[in-house]
């Protein structure tokens, strides 16, 4: 499954919408995504499962690059 993660780069700063970044992660669950990213200094705002038309839409973006977890 592909998840889109919305995050701020610095965990200690107050979240500001204009500074929100996103990345795509292939994992079997949201829990696995959060575990994978726990060592980064990210303030994770939201993890969204991408399916069907939404996934197709995101794949059409030039910024679409999936991060795969070790062992996948």
N, C-alpha and C positions, 0 to 999 in steps of 0.2 A: 504494500500500500504506500501511496505517496502522501506525505503530510506537508502542509505549508506552515512554517513557524514565523510568527510576527514577534519581533523582539527589539529591545533597545540594547545598544552595544555596551553600556555601562550600568551594572546592577545598582550602583549607588546614586545614580541621577534620577530625578523625577521624570517619568515618562512624558514625552511630548510627541504628539501625533506626527509632526513633520520629521521627526528623527527616527521613526519606526522603520525598521528594515525587515526583510523577509528572506527566508531560505527554504529550500525544499529538501526533505529527508525521506528516504525509503526505509520503512520499518514495519514491523508487524503490529505495533500499537502506539498510542500516544505516550504511554508510560515508557516504552523503549526509547522514543524520541527524547523525552525529557531526561532520561538517564544518560543518554549519549551526549547531551549538551550540558550536563551539570558542571563540568569542569571549566567551561567557558564563563567569562564574566558577563553573561547575558541576563537581562531582565526579560524573561519570556512572558509576553502578554497573552498569547493565544496560539493554540496548535489546532489546525483545521485539517481534517481528512478531505482530500480531493478525490472526487469521483465523477465519472461520466462526462457530461458537457463542461463542467467546471474544470476538470483535469485537462480536457482538450483545449480549452481556452488558455489555461496557464502554459501548456506546452507550446502554444503558438508564440509566446513571448520570447524575445531574443535573450532575456535574462534567465530563462528556465534552465537550471542546471541542478541535477539531483545529487545529493550527498548520500552515499550508501554507507551503512554501518559496516564495521568489520565483520567478516564472515558471511556477507550477503553478496 
